[in-house]
Amino acid sequence: MFVQVLGSLCVLVPFVLVQLGRLTSASLWYTWLNLIGSSVLAVEAAIGHNWGFLLLEAVWAVVSLRSLLTVRPDRVTAVSRDDR
């Protein structure tokens, strides 16, 4: 249960921070936390045979990973200022 809560917090905290204007969705912090949280939750869903939840979290993780792998140089510069 602790692992599920930790994974959920990795997804929810950056989401809340974006909604409050404290973080941008283009931030590397946002993307990394989404990748970590969704990956943890996908593993938990697979272990529990929770197929719908596994689909949701696996897609979330793949999209986050793709975003990290296709970082443009201008995004890194912009994110550096946001993440200070």
N, C-alpha and C positions, 0 to 999 in steps of 0.2 A: 504494500500500500504506500509506503514512503517513497518508493521509486516512481509510482504513478503521480503522486502529488508533486514531486520534484520536476518530473517531465511536464506536467501541466503548468507549473509556475514558469518554466522556461519559455512556454508559448504565451501565457497570459500576461506576464509582467511587461514584455516589450509591446504587446498589443495595447495595454492600458497606457503605457508611456507615450505611444504614438497618438492615442486619442487625447491625451492631456497636452500634447504639443511639446513634450520633453525629449522626444526621439523621433527620427524620421524613418519611414519604412524603407528608405534606401540605405540606411545605416548598416554597416557590417555587423554591429552588435545585434541588431534586430534579426538579421538573416542567420547569423551563427546560433543565436538562442533558439530560433525557430527550428533550425536543423537538428540541434541537440534534443530539444524537447519532443519534436515529432518522431525522431528516431527511437527515443526511449519508449514513447507511447506505442509506436508500431510494434516493437519487440514485445511489450506487455500484451498488446492485443493478439499477437500471433500465439503467444504462450497460452492465452486464455481462449483461443479459438473464436475470437470476436471479429468476424470477417468484415463486417461493415466498418467498424472502427479501424481495423487494420488497413483497409482501402483508403480511408480518409487520411490517416497519419502517414502512410507510405507515400501517397501522392504529395502531401505537404512536405515531407522530407526530400523527395526527389526534386520538387520545384525549388526548394531552398538551396539544395546542393547545386542545381543548375545555375541558379543566380550567383552563387559564390564562384563557380567555375568560369563564369562569363563576365567577371568584373572588368569594367572599362577603366582605363587610367584616370579619366575625369571624375569617375565616381569615387575612386579611392581618395583623391584630393578633397572632394566635397565631403566625403564621409569623415575624413580626418578632422575637419573643423567641427562637424556635428558631434563627434564622440569625445571631445575634450571635456 
